[in-house]
Amino acid sequence: MAEMKDVFGQEPHPVEDDLYKEPMRKRRKPDRDQRFRAFPSVEQSALKEYEKLESRTRRVLSNTYQKLIQSVFLDDSIPNGVKYLINRLLALIEKPTVDPIYIGLFGSTGAGKSSLINAIIQQAMFLPVSGESICTSCIVQVSSGCCAQYEAKIHLLSDQEWREELKNLTKLLHRTEELGREEADAWNRDEAVEEATWKLQMIYGNGAESKNYEELLRAKPKRKIPTSRVITLKAEEAEELSIKLDPYIRTQRRDWDGEAAEMHIWPLIKHVEVTLPKSDLIPEGVVLVDIPGTGDFNSKRDEMWKKTIDKCSVIWVISDIERVSGGRAHEDLLNESIKACQRGFCRDVALVVTKTDKLHLPEYLRERKAGNQAIQSQREAVLERNEMIKLQRTRILKEKLKRKLPADFKVLEASDLVYTVSAQEYWQQALLTEEETEIPKLREYVRKRLLDKKRRTVTKYVTEAFGLLLLTDSFSSTQNLPNEHLHTSVLRRFAEEKVELLEKAIGQCFACMEQPLQEGVRTARTSYRCILRACLVRSKGNQGFHQTLKAVCLKNGIYASRTLARIDLNEALTQPIYDQIDPVFGSIFRTGKPTGSALMPHIDAFKHSLQEKMIEIGIRSGWKYDSCKNNFLIQEISAILGGLEGHILRRKRRVYESLTASVQSDLKLCYEEAAQITGKKACERMKDAIRRGVDRQVAEGMFERAQERMQHQFQQLKTGIVEKVKGSIATMLTLALSQGDGLYKELADVGSEYKEMEKLHRSLREVAENARLRKGMQEFLLRASPSKAGPPGTSL
C-alpha cells in the first residue's frame, strides 16, 4: 500500500450509498490452520473456534444480504428501515476481522531495537545491527502475513514533500558572508550542517551543498527515482531479502566509500513495511514497529513519527543496561511514551532493558551489598542484577506513571512493567537459558494480547450480527403494533431529556480542566525564562550550534535529528501546563466507573438509561408483540453509540496538542525573524531574538491564549458528541417507527439464517468456557513440570 492505513476505524455506512453493492469477497486463505502456528496448541484451539464462529457468521450475513437485495431489487421505493438494515448488513460483512495491534519499539541510538526484533522473529541479522552506531534510518514495520515470499515495500517522500525539505536544507546551508577560519570550522562542525550536506550529497553528489534551491531542482539525482514512490523487494529466503533491504534502511557512514545505488536514495525514504511469510513466532495481526527516538527534520517524516507513536496500542521503551539508570535521552523517551497514552491509542507502556548479559563480575562483586548468599558465577550475578534492575525500575516507572495518569489506568496494574532481555544470549545461550533472556516472555505477551483482542472482537461481531438477524426475521411479520406512535413519542421525550443531562455532564467533565489549566499557566509564566535558557544553552557554548539553532527556527521551534536529542521549544515552554493537566486529562478519557471527570462512563450511563426505558415501554405496551424488534433496537443503541469512542479517541489528540500548537503559532514570526539572522555572532543574536519574541508574546497573553484554545477544542468535542448522539437517536426512532409509518416491506424469508445465527450466538459462551478450561489445564501442567536448569557449562 502506498500510504499507511488508518487504524481508527471506519465511518458509519451511509444509508443511501451502495445499496446494491456486491459484498467484498474474502479471499480464501490456504492452510488456514497455519495462521495460528505462532500459538501453543491450547491457544490455537481457542483461535480456531473463534475463527470458525466469525467465518460462519459472515456466511450467514452474506446469505441474508443476498436474499434482501433480491427481494427489493425491482422496487422503485425502498422503505428507510429496510435501507438501514441492508447497509448495516453490508458494513458488517466487510468489517475487518481484527485491526492490527501495533507494538512500538521506541529507543535511542544503539539501544538494540533492531536486535530485539530480530530475536523475536527468529532471524539473527534480518534488520541491520551495529553496536553503538545508528543503523535503522527510518520507521520500519515488521509483520507476518499470508504471502508466500518475504516482501518489503519502501515508501519514498512525494515530489512535493522532498521539495519542501530541499528548500529548508538549502536555507540551512546558505551563507551570505565569508567566515573567518575559526567561524568556518565551527560551521562545518555544526551537526545540522553536517546532516544537510550529507543528504544533498547522497542525492545529487559531491558539491551539491554549494548549490542553491533552483539549481538543485534542475539537477539530476544520482539514481532514478520511481514515479510510484514505492520500491518493492521480494525474496524466497529471509537472508536474501535482508541483503536487498540493508542498503535502504541502514544509515550509511559519512566516510562510506561504497557506490551501491540503493544508498543514494536514503534521504528520500519515508518508511518501510516488511512482511514475513506465516511465522511460527510472530502471529498475523501483530505489527512490530522500529521507531527512531527523535523524529526527523523533514516535516512529513516527523509527522509520521508522531502519528506512528500515537497509533501504537503498546509501547516498549528500549534502553540498554548501561543507560537505563539515567540520562536525558532515556527520560525523553519515557515522557514521549506517556504522552502517547494521553493523546493516542496507547494503553500499555513497558521498559525493555536490553544487553542484560553485560556485567563486569569483579566490579559488580565489589559494589554489591552483602546478601544472604555468595555469588558463585557470572550467571548468578547477571540474574541477581537483572532482578534488582526490575524491582528498581518498576518502582520508578510506576511512580512516574502515577504522576501523569489516572490512578485506575490499566498499565498501573500490569504485573510486568520491566523486562530484562538479551538478544545475544538468546542466540548463544552460553550464560542464560532461552527463557531467562525473556525473549519468549515478550512473544507470550504479544500472543495473549492478540488472543484477547480476537476474543473481544468476535464476541462483539457475533452479538451484533445476531441482533440484525433478529430484526430481519421480525420484518417477516405484518402485524401492526398498537399505539406505536404514542410509545415512540414517550421514548423521544425521554431521550431528549437524557441528552440534555448528558450535555450537562460532559460540560462538567471538561470543566474539571479549568483549574489545572489556570495553575499551569501561572507556573508557565513564572518559569518560561529558565526553561528557554536551558533549551538555548549548550555545554560547548555556541560552537557547532549556530545552524542547529537556525534549523530549529526554520521548523517553527522543532529540530529532530538522528544523533542529537530532539529540540522542541514549544513543547518545553508548555510543559509546566501539561504537568498540571495530565492527571485530569487522563481521568477524563479513561474508562471505568462513572465519576465527575470521566467522559465515557457518562455516555455508557446514557445508553443504559435509554435501553432500560425501551424495556419498560416494551413491558407496559404492545411492543411485547414484537420482542425481536425491541431486542434489536436495544442492542442497536449500543452499536450506534459505540462509534462515539472512536470519534473521541481521534479528537483527543487534537485537544491535547492544542497547547503546543497555539504557542507555536504565536511564536511563528519570532522564529522567522531569528532564522534570517546571519553574520558575526549570529548564534547569540538569534538567541536574543527568540528571547525577545517569547517575552513579547508572554506579555501579550500567549499562555492564556493557549488555555482558551484548549478549552475551545473541548467545547468543539462536546458539540460533536451531542450531535452524534442526537443523530443516533433519530436513527433508532426511525427504526422504531418503521412499521407504524408504513415503511414496512415484506422481505424474503430468512428464518433458516436466523436459526443458524441463533446457534452461533449460543456458541459464544461454549467457546469461552472451553478456552477457560484449556487455560486452567495448561497452568496446572506448567506448575507440575520441573523447572529448567541453566545452560550447559554454567555452575549453579
N, C-alpha and C positions, 0 to 999 in steps of 0.2 A: 504494500500500500504506500502511496506517495506521501501521505501525512499520517501522523499518529492518530489513532481513533480516540473519540471522546468516550470515557467510561462512566459518564454521569447519568447515563440512561437515555431514554427516548421520550419525545413529547407525545402526549395522547394522540391517538389516531383521529383525524378529522372525520366528522360524521358523513360529509358528502364525498370525500375523496376515495377513489379506487374501490368503489363498491363491488365491482365485478372483477377485481384483481385476482389472478391465479396465485394461490399461496406459493411462496418461495419453497421449492422442493429442497429438503435436507439431503445433502449428498450422503449416500450410504457409505459409511467408513468400513473398509475391510478390517478383519481381525479386531472386532470391537473390543474383545476382552483384553487385547494388548494395550489399550489406552490406560489401563489401570495397573500395569505391571510394576509401577513405581511403589505400589502399596503392598503391605503384608496381606496375607490371604484373608484375614478377618475383615480388614477394611475393604479389600477387593469385593468381598461378598456383599457388603452394605452398598457400595457404589454401584455394583451391577443391578441390585434390586431397585435403587433409586433411578438408575438409567432406564431400566425396563418400565418403571412407572411413568416416567416422563415421556418415553417413546410411545407407549400405548395411549397416553393422554393426548399427545399431538395427533395421533392417528384418528382418535375419536373426534377431536375438534375439526380435523380436516374433512372427515366424512360428513359431519354436521354442516360445516360451511358449504360444501358442495350441494347438499340437499336444499339448503335455504336459498342458495343462488338460483338453482333450477326452478324453485317454486315461485320466485319473483322476477325471473329474467325478462318476461314479456310484459310486465306491468308498467303502465305509464307513471303511476304514482305509488311510491312505496312508503308505508307508514314510518314515522320517525322512530318509533320503538324498534321496528324491525331493522331499520338502517343502523341504529346504535348497536343492536345485537350482532349483526353481520360484521360490522367494523371491529367490534370487541373480539369476536372470534378470530378474525384475520390478524389482529395485533397479537393475540396470544399464540397463534400458530407460528408467527415469525419472530416471536420474542427469543433473544439469545438464551442459550442453555444456562451458562453462568458467565458473568463478566469476569475477565481475568483478575487475578489477585496480583497486584504489583508490589514487589518487595524491593525497596530501595537500599542499596549498599552505599552508604554515604561516608566518605572518608577523604582525608587529605593525602598528599603525595607520599607514596611508599608505604601506605598503611596496610596494603595486602588485600585490597578489594578483589582484584583480578585473580589472585592466587586462591582466594576463598571460593569464588565462583567456579574456578577450575576443579577444586576438590569436590564441591557439591555435585557437579555434573560428571565427575569421574573422568576428566580429561586434563592430564597434568599440565600441559603447556598450550592449552587451547587459546586463551587470551594472553597477550604479551605480558611478561613479568620481568622485572629487572631491579631487584634490590631497592635502593633508596631513590632512584630517579623516576621521573614521570613516565609512565608507559602508555596508559589509555588516555587518548587526547580528546575524547568526546563521550557523550552518553551512549552506552552500549546496552541493549536489551537482549537477554538470552531466554528463550523459551523452547519447549518441545511441542511438536505437532504431529499431524498425520502425514507429513511429507516423507517421501522415500529417501531423499538425499539431505545432506547438510546444506543449509542455504543461508546467505547473508544479503541483506539489502542495505546499501549505503546511500543515505539520503543527503543530498547536497543543498546548499543555500540556493535560493532562486536568484535570477539575474538582478532583480531589484534589491534583494537582501545583501548581495555581495557589493553592489554599487554603494549602498549606504555605508557598509563597513569600509570600503575603499576610500570613500570621501573622508571618513574620520581618521583612517590611517595616514593619509597624505597630509591632513591638517596637523596631525601629531608630529610628523617629520619635517614640517615646513619651518625653515629658519629664515628670518628676514634680515639678519645681520651676521657679519663674521664674528666668530667667537675666539677668545684667546685660547692658548693651549690648555690651560687648566680647566676653563669652562667647556672646551670641546671634549676633553677627557671625561668630565662629569656627564656631559650629554650622552656620550657613547656608552657610559656605564649605566645609564638610566634603564630600568627594567622595561618600561613601556616602549622606549625607543628600540631596544633590542628586539622585543617581540614584534613590533610593527615592521621593522626592517626584515626580519626573518620571514614573516608572512609574505611580504611583497616579493622577496627573492625566490621563495618557493613557487609562487605562481608565475612570475614574469622573468625570473633570472637575475643575475648579478647586475647591479646598477639601477634596479627598479626603484630603490629607496630614494634616489635623487630626482625622480620624475614627478611631475605634478599629476593631478587627478585626470585632466583631459588627455594627457599623454598616455596614461595607463589605460584609459578607456579604449584608446586606439591600438594599444599593444596586444600582441597575440600571446595567450598563455602558453607555457611550455608543454602542456598536454591538452589535447582536445577534451572539452567538457561535454558530456552527453546532454542533448536537448531535453531529455526526460528528467534530468537532475536526479536520476536513480541509477545506481550501478548494482547489478545483481550478480552474485557469485554462487556457484554450486559445486559440490564435490561429493564423491561417494564415501569418503572417509573423513573423520574429524581432523586428522593431521593435515590432509590435503587442503581443506578449507582454511585451516589455521594459517598455513603458509601463504595462501592467496590473500587472506584478510589482513595479515600482520602489517604490511606497509601502509594500509589505510588508517588503522587505528592506533598504531604505535607512534608516539611523539618522537620525531627524528631529532637527533642532536644537531646543534649548530655547526659542529665540526664534522658532520657526516659527509663522507666523500662519495658515497654511492650515487648512482644515477637511475635508480628504479623509478619508472614513470609514475607509479602509483603515489609515491611520496609527494609529488608536485601538487597534488590537489588537497593535501591535508587541511589547509586553512578554509576550504570550502565545505568540509564535511559538517553536517548539522547533527545527525545521529545515525546509529547503526542498529539494525534489527537482525539478530541471529536466531535461526530456527533449527533445532535439532530434530532428527527422527525420533520416533517414540522412545522414551528413555526409561530405563529401569529405576532411575533415581530422582528425576525431576518430573512431576506429573504434568500432564497437559492442563492448561488453565492457570499456571503459575508463571509469572514473568520476573526474572531476576534482573535488576537494573543497576548497572555500574554507573554511579553518579559522581562526577568530579566534585571536589569540595568547595570550589569558589565561584562557579559560574563562568561567564565568558564576556569578553569585550564586545563581541557582536550582539546587538540588541535582540535579534531573533533567537540566537542560541541561549542568551541569558534568560529570556522569557521562557524558553523551553525548559531550561534548568529548573526554574521555579515551579513551572506547571508540572514537571515530572515529579518533583518532590511532593507537591500537593496531591497528586493523584495516587500516590503510594498509600495503601492501607496499612503497610508495615514498613518501618524504617529501622535498619540496623546501622548504628553509628560504629564505624570501623576505626579502631585505634590500636596501634601495635603496643606491646607490653612496655616498651621503653618510653612511650609518650603519653600513656593513659593517665599518669598521675598529675598532669597539669599542662599548661601551655595554652596560649590564646586560641590556636587553631582547633584544639580539641573542644574548648568551651564554645567556640563559634558554631561548630558542627552540632553540638548538643542543643544550643539555643535555636538554631535553624530547624532542627527536628521537632522541638517542642512547639515552635510556631506553626509547623505543618499540622500539628494536632488542632491548633486553634483555627487556622484558615482553610485547611484542606480536608482530605478524607482519612488521614492517618488516625488509627485507633490503637496502635501498638508501637512502642519505641523500646529498643533494647540496645545495650552496649555489647559489641562483639570485640573482645580483646584478642588480637592476633599475635602470631610468633611467640606463643607462650612456652615453647621448648627452650627459648633463650634463657640461660641462667649461668652466672659465674659462681660455681659452688663455694670456693674459699671466701669470696666476698659475701655471699649470702649467709654462710655459717657465722662469719664474724659479726654481721649486723643483726642476725636472728636473735630474738629474745628467747630466754630459756623456756623450753617447752616440756611437756610430760615425757616425750620420747626423743632420743637422739636420732639425728638424721644419718642413715646408713648409706645413702646413694644419691646420685644426681636425680634419679627418677622420683624418689621420695621428696626431695627438696622442691622439684618442679610442681608436684601435686600439692604439696603444702602451700607453696607460694601462690599457686593458682586459686586455691580455695580461699586464701586470705584476701587476694585481689577481689574475688567475687563478693565476699562479705563487705569489704570496704566500699567498693564501687557501687554495690546495690544500695547501701545506706545513703551514700552521697547522691546518687541518681534519684532515689525515691524522694529525698528531701527537696531536690531541685524541681522535680515534677509536682510535688505538693504545693510549692510556692506559685506555680504557674497554672495548674489545672485544678478543676473541682475535686473535692475530697472523694467523690464516688466514681471518678473516672476509672474505667476498667483496667487501664495499664498499671494503676497503682496496686491492683490486686494480683498482678501476674506473679506466678511462682518463680519465673526466670526472667530477671531484668538484665543479667550479665552472663555472657558466655565466654569461656576461655578456650580458644581454639588454636590449633597448629596445623597448617596445611602441609608443612614439610614433614612433620611426624606422621601425618595421615598416610603419606606415601611410603615413608621409610620404616616406621614403627620400630625404630631402634631403641627408643626411650619410653614411648607411651603406646598403649593399645589404641586400636581404631576408635573404640568408644570414648576413651579418655581425651582424644583430640576434639571431641564434641561436634565433629562434622556430622555424624549420624543424628545427633540431637537436633541440629538445625534442620536436617531433612525431615525428621519426625514432626517438628513444629510446622513446617510447610505443608506436610500431608494432612495433619489434623486441621489446619486452617482451611484447606480446600474441602476436606470431607464435611466439615461443619457448615461451610457455605453451601455446598451441594445439597445437604440435608434441608437447610432452611429454604433454599430457592425452590426445590422440587415440592416441598410441603406447601409452600405458598402457591405455586403454579397449579398443582392438582386441586387445591381448595378453590382457587379462582375459577378454574375450568368447570368444576362441579357446579358452582353457582350459575354459570352461564347455561349449562345443560338443564338445570332446574327451571330457569326462566323459559328456555326454548321449548321444553316439554309442556310447560304450563300454557304456552300460547296456543297449543292444540285445542284447548277448551274454549268454547264460545260463550261461557256463562258470564253474564253481566253482573258486576258487583254492586250491591245495594249501597246508595248514599256515598259512592266513591268520591264525588266532588267535595262533599262535606268533610270526609275524613282527610282528604288531601289538603283542604283549607286549614284544618286544625294543625296538620303537620307543618304547613308553610308558616303559619303564625308562630308556632313553637320554634321552628328553625330560625326565623328572623330574630326572635328574642335571644336565642342562643348565640347567633352571630354577633349581635351587639355585645353580649357578655364576653365572647371570645376576643373581639376587637379591644375591649377594655383590658382584658387580661394580658394581651400581647403588649399593649401600651405600658402596663405596669412592669412587665418583664424588661422592656427596653429602658424604662425609666431608672432601673437599677444601675444603669451605666452612668447616670448624670454625676453622681458624687465622685466616683473614682476618676472620671474624666476631668472634673474640676481640680481634684487633688493632683492628678498627673500634670495638668497644665501649669499649676503653681510650681511644681517641682521642676518642670522643664524650663520655666522662665528663670529660675534661680541657678540652674546648673548648666545651661547651654554653653556658656563661655568655657567652662572647664572641659566639657565634652568636646567642643570644637578644637580646643588647644591640644587635647590628647590625640585627636584624629590627624592634626596637621603637623605634629612634631615627629621627627624621625631620629633614631639613635645616632645616625651619622650626619645629622643636620640636613641641609638641603642637597647634599651630594647624591647624585643619582635619583633625585626625587622630582626635579623640575617638570619633566614631560609626563611622569606618572600623575602629578597633580593636574597637569593640563588635560590628561585623559579623563580624570575624574570630572573635570568641568565640562568637557565635550560630551560626556554621557550623563549630564544633569545630576552630578553628585555621586555617581556609582562607577567604580572601576573593579573589574574582575579579571584576574589573570591566572595562569596555570601554576605560577610559582609563588606569588605573594598572597597574603591574607586579603580577603575581599574587603574593599573600602566602600562604605555606603554612608555618606554624611547625613542623608535624610533619615535613614533608619536610626542612626546614632542619636540625632537630635530629638527624635520622638520616643526613644527607648524609655525615658522616665515616665511617659504617659502609659506605654504598654506595661511597664512594671506594675502600675496601679490597676489597670483594667483587665489584665489577663485572667485572674481567677474568676471575676464576674462574667467576662465574655465567655469563658469556657462553661460556666454554670448555665448561661442562657441557652447554649446549643447542645447541652448534654441530654441524655435520655435517662429516664428513671422515674421515681415517684414525683407527683406534682408538687412544686414549690413555687414561691413567689417569683423566682428568677428563671425557672426552666420553661422553655418555649414548647417543645414537643409534647410534654405531658398535658398541657392545656388543650392542644389540638386533639390528642387522644381522648381527653375527657369530653370534649365537644362531640366527637364521633360516637362515643359510647352513649351519651345522653340522647343523641338522635336515634340510635339503634333501639334503645330502651323505649323511647316514645313510640316507635313504629311497632314494637312488640305489644305495647299497651293498647294502641289503637287496633291492632290486629285481633287482640283478645276480645275487646269490647264491641267490635263491629264485624261487618261482613267479610273482612279480609281473611277470616278463618276459612272461608270457602276457597281461597286461593293461596294456601300456605306456601306453595312452592315459589310463587312470585314474591310473596312477602319475605321469605327467607333470602331470596336472591337480592332484593333491594337492601336488606340489612347488610348482607355481605358486600354489595357493590359500594356502599358508603365507604367501607374500608379500602376498596380498590382505588376509588377515585380520589379519596383524601390521602391515600398512601403516597401518591405522587408529590405531595407537598414536601415531604422530607428531602427528596432530591432537589427540588426547587430551592429550598432553604440552604442546603449544603452548597449549591452552586453560587448562591448570592452571598454567603457569609464571607467568602474570600474578598469580594469587593468591599464589604463593610469593614473588614479587619484592616485591609491595606489602605483605607481612605485617609488615615492619618499621614502616612509617609507620602502618599500621592499628593495630598494637599500641600505639605511642606515643600516637596519637590517642585510643584507648580509655582508656589510663591517665590522660590529661590531661582527660578529659571533664568531671569535676566541677570541676576548676580553671577551665576555660573558662566553665562555667555560673555559677560564683561571680563571676568577673570581669564577665560580661555583666550582672549585676544591679546593679552599682555605678553610682550617679548622684550628682549634686550637684557641689559645688565641687571642683576639682582631680580630677575623676573619671578623667580620662585617666591621670594619674600613678598614681592608686590602682589602676586596672585593671592597669597595667604591674607594679606591686608584687605584686598578687595572682597574676599569671601567673608572675612570678619565684619567688615563694614556693612556688607549686604545683609548678613544674618542679623546684626544689631538693628538695622533699619526695619527689617521685616518683623522682628520680635516686638519692637516698639509700636509697630502698626497693627499688632494683634495676630501674628502668624499662628501661634499655638491655639488661640481662641477660635480662629477660622477653621483650623483642623478639627477641633472639637465639634463645631457646628456642622461641618461636612460629614463627620461620622454620624452625628445624630440625624442628619438628613437621610443618610443611607439607611439607618434603622427605620425611619419613617417610610421610606420607599418600600422596604421589605415588608413592613406591616401592611401597607396598602396592597401590595402584590398578593400576600397571603389571604387577606379578606376577600379580594376579588376572585381568587381561585376557589375559595370556599363557597362563595355565592354561586359561581358557575357550576360547581359540583352539585350543589343542592338543586339548582334549576334542572340539571340533567336527571337527577334522581326523581324529581317530581314529575318530569315529562314521562319517565318510565312508569311511575305510579298511575298516571292518567292514561296510559297507552290504550287501555280497553274502553274506559268510560268516554273518551273523546272520539271514539270511532277510529282510532289509529290501528286497531287490530286487523290483522290479515291472516287468514287461515294458511298455515305453513305445512310443509311436508312432515310426515310422521317421523319423529326422531326418538321414539320410545326405546328402540334397541340401543341406540347410542347412550341414552340417559341411564339405562340399566347397567351398561358396561362402565360408565363413568361413576356410577354409584359404588360398584365393586372396587374400582380403583381408589376411590376416596376412603373406603373402609380399610383398604390395604395399607394406608399410610401408617396407622397405628401398629399393624403387624410388622411392618418393615422396621419401625423404630424399636419395637420390643426385641426383634431378632438382633438388631445392632447392639442393644444393651447387653443381651445375653452373651453374644460373642465377645464383647469387650470385657465383661466380667470373667469369662473363661480364660481369655488371653492374660489378664492381670494375675489370675490365680497361677497360671503356668509359669509366668515370669517370676513370681515370688518363690515358686517351688524350685526353680532352676538354680544351679550353683553359680556363684559369681565368677567372672572371668579373671584369670591371673594376668600379670604383666607380660610384656613381650619377651621372647626368648633372650637370654643373656643378661636380664636385669636382676639385681639382687633385691630380695624382699626383706 
